Amino acid sequence: MDEHMDRAPSAEASVLDHVPMRNEDGEIRHEFVEEIAHAIEAGDSAALRACVAELHEADLGDLIGALEPDDRVRLVELTGRDFDFSALNELDEGMREEILEELPPETVAEGVRVLESDDAVELLETLDQEEQEEILEKLPLQERVALERSLLYPENSAGRRMQTEFIAVPQGFTVGQAIDYMRETPDLPERFYEIYVVDKDQHWQGAVSLDVLLRARRPVALAELTDEDRRRVSVLEDQEEVARMFGKYNLVAAPVLDTQDRLVGVITVDDVVDVIEEEADEDLKALGGVNSDEELSDTVFTIARARFNWLLVNLATAFLASSVLGLFEGQLEKMVALAVLAPIVASQGGNAATQTMTVAVRALATRELGSSNAWRVVVREGMVGLVNGLAFAVITGIAAVAWFKIPGLGIVIGLAMICNLIAGALGGILIPMALERVRADPAVASGTFVTTVTDVVGFFSFLGIATLWFGLR
């Protein structure tokens, strides 16, 4: 035992000092991962404990993700109580679930005990009901009840995000009593920004910021400093709405109340940052037709199955757009240039529509776009489409004439380009707005509909104008 303890400092120096974890670009060094992998293979618990003790939970999470699957579980086992289970929340859900399923329930329960309640809930909600119960049974009653209550709240609600560690004091306290209470209480939250005032039934009465508290004299009644209008959230409120409130009112913390206005938790700004990242990630994936649950650690079959349905829908709409070409089959045979240039018109309209759609979906998500300014924004986007349409009409018209030596072709493609860029701009904003109105997610469904509109309008306008201009039948 003593021999191992003596080895820890030298192991720490060899791994973290001689082989820094990250390179100048912030990426994990391959040599560092190899050193850790060798220590795991050798069962060198002392070296691993020394290393883990020096790493921030985010860095530890990155290290775990860089290791081979078998080494991840072994790292947790070999480092024992020194392993920070909050690092598992830095991993994607699939990887986290694999590790937790391999670990004994006793080990997970021991790790969960030292976590803040919000981190513990995030860890446990990865598992199915049976596995959750098996771990919760091994926790002390008070901790188990608090976690079970949080897990009962709807997914993505404030109740799931809140931490149940907070400071609540009676209405009758003075500043001095509140300070003495915090000094004498051993289980204070790791970080807190305000204290909350409650009545004897735990009903929320208001909040006192720490800066206000510390500037007041000890005999001052806490009631004189209490902010009764402090913004608070309901346990059932959607986490995205909570994040929006934090951003709008520059909050660093907000009390969470149950349906009877009892104080049950607090949400802090670090939790909100995680929500913002998750929602942005979800919207970005949705715009690309990717399932929000897809992770880099998923298997090939899982990813392929999740993407299949969306690709099938896109295939159907592609056939719809191509059917427009079938209406002009004779014209295409008489003038090959039309077949060459038609995809350009459709593609340019699709690109313009995607730009507008991206802005519209984001504005709808942040509530910047609503009924009060919808008409003004629609007109603005239509005018943007017209301006860009005129510009690209000139560019593509000149290019088409130079390519095929047919003067009239420049006018035809120019008019079609104007039509399709206007259609793309209007479709890019009207379709997301319509989907929002019928309670569908604009980020998920807009892309396919908008692309179909620009393909159909692009092909039909270009070939229709060409048919009339050149007298094709």
C-alpha positions in Angstrom: 0.0 0.0 0.0 2.8 2.4 1.0 4.6 1.6 -2.2 1.6 2.6 -4.3 1.2 5.8 -2.3 4.8 6.7 -3.0 4.4 6.1 -6.7 1.5 8.5 -7.0 3.4 11.8 -7.2 5.9 10.4 -9.8 3.0 9.0 -11.9 1.3 12.3 -11.7 4.4 14.1 -13.0 5.0 11.6 -15.8 1.5 11.7 -17.1 0.4 15.3 -16.6 3.7 17.2 -16.7 5.8 15.3 -19.2 2.8 14.4 -21.4 0.4 17.4 -21.3 -3.2 16.4 -21.8 -4.0 18.8 -24.6 -2.0 20.2 -27.5 -1.9 23.9 -28.6 -5.2 23.4 -30.4 -7.0 22.1 -27.3 -7.2 18.5 -28.6 -6.3 15.6 -26.4 -2.8 14.3 -27.1 -2.7 10.7 -28.3 0.4 10.1 -26.1 -1.6 11.1 -23.0 -4.4 8.7 -23.8 -1.8 5.9 -24.4 -0.2 6.6 -21.0 -3.6 6.3 -19.3 -4.5 3.2 -21.3 -1.2 1.5 -20.3 -1.9 2.4 -16.6 -5.4 0.8 -16.9 -3.9 -2.3 -18.5 -1.3 -2.6 -15.7 -4.0 -2.0 -13.1 -2.0 0.9 -11.7 -4.6 2.4 -9.4 -2.3 4.9 -7.7 -1.2 6.5 -11.0 -4.8 6.7 -12.3 -6.0 8.2 -9.0 -3.3 10.8 -9.1 -4.2 11.7 -12.6 -8.0 11.8 -12.1 -7.6 14.0 -9.0 -6.0 16.7 -11.2 -8.5 16.7 -14.0 -11.6 18.9 -14.2 -14.8 17.0 -14.8 -15.0 18.2 -18.4 -11.4 17.1 -19.1 -12.1 13.8 -17.4 -15.1 13.4 -19.6 -13.1 14.0 -22.7 -10.5 11.5 -21.6 -13.1 8.8 -21.0 -14.5 9.5 -24.5 -11.0 9.1 -26.0 -10.5 5.7 -24.4 -11.5 2.3 -25.8 -14.9 1.1 -24.5 -13.4 -1.6 -22.2 -11.0 0.9 -20.7 -13.7 3.3 -19.7 -15.3 1.0 -17.2 -11.9 -0.1 -15.9 -10.9 3.5 -15.3 -14.0 4.1 -13.1 -13.3 0.8 -11.2 -9.6 1.5 -10.6 -10.0 5.1 -9.4 -12.8 4.2 -7.0 -13.9 7.0 -4.7 -11.6 9.5 -6.5 -13.6 9.2 -9.7 -15.9 12.2 -10.2 -19.2 10.8 -11.6 -20.2 14.2 -12.9 -17.7 13.6 -15.6 -20.1 11.0 -17.1 -22.6 13.8 -17.8 -20.0 15.3 -20.2 -20.4 12.2 -22.4 -23.1 11.6 -25.0 -26.0 9.6 -23.7 -25.2 6.4 -25.4 -21.7 6.2 -24.1 -22.9 7.2 -20.6 -25.5 4.4 -20.6 -23.0 1.8 -21.7 -20.7 2.7 -18.8 -23.4 2.8 -16.2 -24.8 -0.6 -17.3 -21.4 -2.2 -16.8 -20.8 -0.8 -13.3 -22.3 -2.5 -10.2 -25.3 -0.6 -8.8 -23.4 -0.1 -5.5 -20.6 1.7 -7.4 -23.1 4.0 -9.2 -25.0 4.7 -6.0 -21.8 5.7 -4.2 -20.9 8.0 -7.1 -24.4 9.5 -7.2 -24.3 10.3 -3.5 -21.6 13.0 -3.8 -23.2 14.7 -6.8 -25.4 17.8 -6.7 -29.0 16.7 -7.2 -29.3 18.1 -10.7 -26.2 16.2 -11.8 -27.5 13.1 -10.2 -30.8 13.3 -11.9 -29.1 13.9 -15.3 -27.1 10.8 -14.7 -30.0 8.6 -13.6 -32.4 9.6 -16.3 -30.2 7.9 -18.9 -31.2 4.5 -17.4 -34.5 2.7 -17.6 -36.9 2.5 -14.7 -35.7 -0.8 -13.4 -32.0 0.2 -13.3 -32.9 3.6 -11.7 -34.8 1.8 -8.9 -32.0 -0.6 -8.3 -29.6 2.3 -7.7 -32.0 4.5 -5.8 -32.6 1.7 -3.3 -29.0 1.8 -2.2 -29.2 5.5 -1.3 -30.2 7.0 2.1 -33.9 7.7 2.4 -33.8 11.5 2.2 -31.5 11.5 -0.8 -33.6 8.8 -2.5 -36.9 10.7 -2.0 -35.5 13.9 -3.4 -34.1 12.2 -6.5 -37.3 10.2 -7.1 -39.4 13.3 -6.9 -37.2 15.1 -9.5 -37.3 12.1 -11.8 -41.2 12.2 -11.7 -41.3 15.6 -13.3 -41.7 15.7 -17.1 -38.6 15.4 -19.2 -37.1 18.8 -20.2 -39.0 20.6 -17.4 -37.6 22.9 -14.8 -38.2 20.2 -12.2 -35.7 17.9 -13.9 -33.1 20.7 -14.3 -33.3 22.1 -10.8 -31.0 21.3 -7.9 -32.7 20.7 -4.6 -29.8 22.1 -2.6 -30.6 25.7 -1.6 -30.7 28.0 1.4 -34.1 28.8 2.8 -34.6 30.9 6.0 -37.7 31.9 8.0 -39.4 35.3 7.5 -38.5 36.5 11.0 -34.7 36.2 10.6 -32.4 39.2 10.8 -29.3 39.6 8.6 -27.1 38.4 11.5 -29.2 35.3 12.1 -29.1 34.4 8.3 -25.3 34.8 8.2 -24.9 32.7 11.4 -27.2 30.1 10.0 -25.1 29.8 6.9 -21.9 29.6 8.9 -23.2 26.8 11.1 -24.9 24.7 8.4 -22.5 22.0 7.2 -24.4 21.1 4.0 -24.5 24.3 2.1 -24.7 24.2 -1.7 -21.4 24.2 -3.4 -22.3 27.5 -5.2 -25.2 29.9 -4.5 -26.0 33.5 -5.3 -29.0 34.3 -3.2 -31.0 33.0 -0.2 -34.7 32.5 -0.1 -37.3 33.5 2.5 -40.1 31.0 3.3 -42.9 30.7 5.7 -43.4 27.8 8.1 -45.0 25.6 5.3 -42.1 26.3 2.9 -44.1 28.7 0.8 -41.9 31.1 -1.1 -41.9 34.7 0.2 -39.0 36.2 -1.7 -35.3 36.3 -2.3 -32.3 38.2 -0.9 -29.2 38.5 -3.1 -25.9 37.8 -1.3 -24.5 41.3 -2.3 -27.5 42.9 -0.6 -27.2 40.7 2.4 -23.5 41.4 3.0 -24.0 45.2 2.7 -26.7 45.3 5.4 -26.0 45.5 9.1 -26.7 42.5 11.3 -29.8 43.8 13.2 -31.6 44.6 10.0 -34.7 42.4 9.5 -34.4 40.2 6.5 -38.0 41.2 5.5 -36.7 44.7 4.7 -34.3 43.3 2.1 -36.5 40.6 0.6 -37.3 41.0 -3.1 -40.9 39.6 -3.4 -41.0 40.2 -7.1 -37.9 38.1 -7.9 -38.6 36.0 -11.0 -39.3 32.4 -10.3 -40.3 29.3 -12.3 -42.7 26.5 -12.0 -41.5 22.9 -11.7 -43.5 22.1 -14.8 -42.2 25.0 -17.0 -40.3 23.9 -20.1 -36.5 24.3 -19.8 -36.4 26.3 -23.1 -38.7 28.9 -21.6 -36.6 29.0 -18.5 -33.4 29.6 -20.6 -35.2 32.3 -22.5 -36.2 34.0 -19.2 -32.6 33.9 -17.9 -31.3 35.5 -21.1 -34.0 38.2 -21.2 -33.7 39.3 -17.6 -29.9 38.5 -17.0 -30.5 36.1 -14.2 -27.9 34.0 -12.5 -30.3 31.9 -10.4 -34.1 31.4 -10.1 -36.1 29.7 -7.4 -38.3 26.8 -8.5 -41.8 26.4 -7.0 -44.2 23.5 -7.1 -47.9 23.9 -7.9 -48.7 25.0 -4.3 -46.0 27.8 -4.5 -43.7 25.8 -2.2 -39.9 26.3 -2.7 -38.5 23.0 -4.0 -35.3 23.9 -5.8 -33.2 26.4 -7.7 -32.0 26.6 -11.3 -28.6 28.3 -11.8 -27.0 29.8 -14.9 -24.7 26.8 -15.5 -27.7 24.6 -15.9 -29.2 27.1 -18.4 -26.0 27.1 -20.5 -26.4 23.4 -20.8 -30.0 23.8 -21.9 -29.1 26.4 -24.5 -26.4 24.1 -25.9 -28.9 21.1 -26.0 -31.6 23.1 -27.7 -29.2 24.6 -30.3 -27.9 21.1 -31.0 -31.4 19.7 -31.3 -32.5 22.5 -33.7 -29.3 22.1 -35.8 -29.9 18.4 -36.2 -33.6 18.9 -37.0 -32.7 21.3 -39.8 -30.6 18.5 -41.3 -33.3 15.9 -40.8 -31.2 14.1 -38.1 -32.8 12.6 -35.0 -32.1 14.8 -31.9 -31.0 11.6 -30.0 -28.3 10.7 -32.5 -24.8 10.6 -31.1 -21.3 9.9 -32.5 -21.1 6.7 -30.4 -24.2 5.2 -32.0 -23.9 2.1 -34.1 -24.1 2.1 -37.9 -27.5 0.3 -37.9 -29.0 2.6 -35.3 -28.0 5.7 -37.3 -29.1 4.3 -40.6 -32.5 3.3 -39.3 -33.0 6.7 -37.7 -32.2 8.5 -40.9 -34.1 6.2 -43.3 -37.6 7.6 -42.8 -36.5 11.2 -43.4 -34.6 10.2 -46.5 -37.7 8.3 -47.7 -39.8 11.5 -47.4 -37.1 13.4 -49.3 -37.1 10.8 -52.1 -40.9 11.1 -52.5 -40.6 14.9 -52.8 -37.8 14.5 -55.3 -40.0 12.4 -57.5 -42.7 15.1 -57.2 -40.2 17.7 -58.4 -38.9 15.5 -61.2 -42.5 14.9 -62.4 -42.5 18.6 -63.4 -39.7 17.8 -65.8 -41.9 15.0 -67.3 -44.4 17.6 -68.3 -41.8 19.3 -70.5 -40.3 16.1 -71.9 -40.8 17.2 -75.5 -39.3 20.6 -75.0 -36.3 19.1 -73.3 -35.7 16.9 -76.3 -35.8 19.9 -78.7 -33.5 22.0 -76.6 -30.8 20.2 -74.6 -29.7 23.5 -73.0 -32.9 23.5 -70.9 -32.0 20.2 -69.3 -28.6 21.5 -68.5 -29.7 24.8 -66.9 -32.9 23.8 -65.2 -31.1 22.3 -62.1 -29.2 25.6 -61.7 -32.4 27.5 -61.3 -33.9 25.0 -58.8 -30.7 24.7 -56.8 -30.2 28.5 -56.5 -33.8 28.9 -55.3 -33.2 26.1 -52.7 -30.1 27.8 -51.4 -31.9 31.1 -51.0 -34.9 29.4 -49.3 -32.5 27.6 -46.8 -31.0 30.9 -45.8 -34.4 32.4 -45.1 -35.7 29.3 -43.4 -32.7 29.1 -41.0 -33.4 32.7 -39.9 -37.1 32.1 -39.6 -36.9 28.9 -37.6 -34.5 30.5 -35.2 -36.6 33.6 -34.8 -39.7 31.5 -34.1 -37.8 29.5 -31.5 -36.6 32.7 -29.7 -40.1 34.3 -30.0 -38.6 37.2 -32.1 -41.0 36.4 -34.9 -44.7 36.5 -34.1 -48.0 37.8 -35.2 -47.1 41.4 -34.4 -44.2 41.6 -36.9 -45.0 38.7 -39.3 -46.2 40.7 -42.2 -43.3 43.1 -42.1 -40.8 40.3 -42.0 -42.5 38.4 -44.9 -42.5 41.6 -47.0 -38.8 42.2 -46.2 -37.8 38.6 -47.1 -39.8 38.9 -50.4 -37.9 42.1 -51.2 -34.6 40.4 -50.4 -35.6 37.6 -52.8 -36.4 40.1 -55.5 -33.1 42.0 -55.1 -31.0 38.8 -55.2 -33.2 37.5 -58.0 -32.5 40.5 -60.2 -28.7 40.3 -59.4 -28.5 36.6 -60.2 -30.8 37.0 -63.3 -28.1 39.2 -64.8 -25.2 36.9 -63.8 -26.8 33.6 -64.9 -28.3 35.2 -68.1 -24.9 36.4 -69.2 -23.4 33.0 -68.4 -26.1 31.1 -70.2 -25.7 33.2 -73.4 -21.9 32.8 -73.3 -22.2 29.1 -72.9 -24.9 28.2 -75.4 -24.8 31.2 -77.8 -28.6 31.6 -77.7 -29.5 35.2 -76.7 -33.1 34.5 -75.7 -31.9 31.8 -73.2 -30.4 34.6 -71.0 -33.7 36.3 -70.7 -35.5 33.0 -70.0 -33.2 31.9 -67.2 -33.1 35.4 -65.8 -36.9 35.6 -65.4 -37.0 32.1 -64.0 -34.2 33.0 -61.5 -36.2 36.0 -60.3 -39.4 33.9 -59.9 -37.6 31.1 -57.9 -35.6 33.3 -55.6 -38.8 35.2 -54.6 -40.6 31.9 -54.2 -37.7 30.5 -52.1 -37.6 33.6 -49.9 -41.4 33.5 -49.3 -41.5 29.7 -48.9 -38.6 29.9 -46.4 -40.5 32.1 -44.1 -44.2 31.2 -44.7 -43.8 27.4 -44.4 -42.1 27.6 -40.9 -44.7 30.1 -39.8 -47.5 27.8 -41.0 -46.0 24.8 -39.3 -45.6 26.7 -36.0 -49.3 27.7 -36.3 -50.4 24.0 -36.5 -48.1 23.1 -33.6 -45.6 21.2 -35.7 -41.8 21.7 -35.2 -40.6 24.1 -38.0 -37.0 22.9 -37.5 -38.0 19.3 -38.3 -40.4 19.7 -41.2 -39.6 22.9 -43.0 -36.6 21.7 -45.0 -38.4 19.1 -47.1 -41.4 21.3 -47.9 -39.3 24.4 -48.7 -37.0 22.4 -51.0 -40.0 20.9 -52.8 -41.4 24.3 -53.4 -38.2 25.7 -54.9 -37.7 22.6 -57.1 -41.2 22.7 -58.5 -41.3 26.5 -59.0 -37.8 26.5 -60.4 -38.4 23.7 -63.0 -41.9 24.9 -63.9 -41.0 28.6 -64.2 -37.8 28.0 -66.3 -39.3 25.4 -68.6 -42.7 27.2 -68.8 -41.1 30.5 -69.8 -38.8 28.7 -72.2 -41.8 27.0 -73.9 -43.5 30.3 -74.4 -40.4 32.3 -75.4 -39.1 29.8 -78.0 -42.6 28.5 -79.0 -41.7 24.9 -78.1 -44.5 22.3 -78.1 
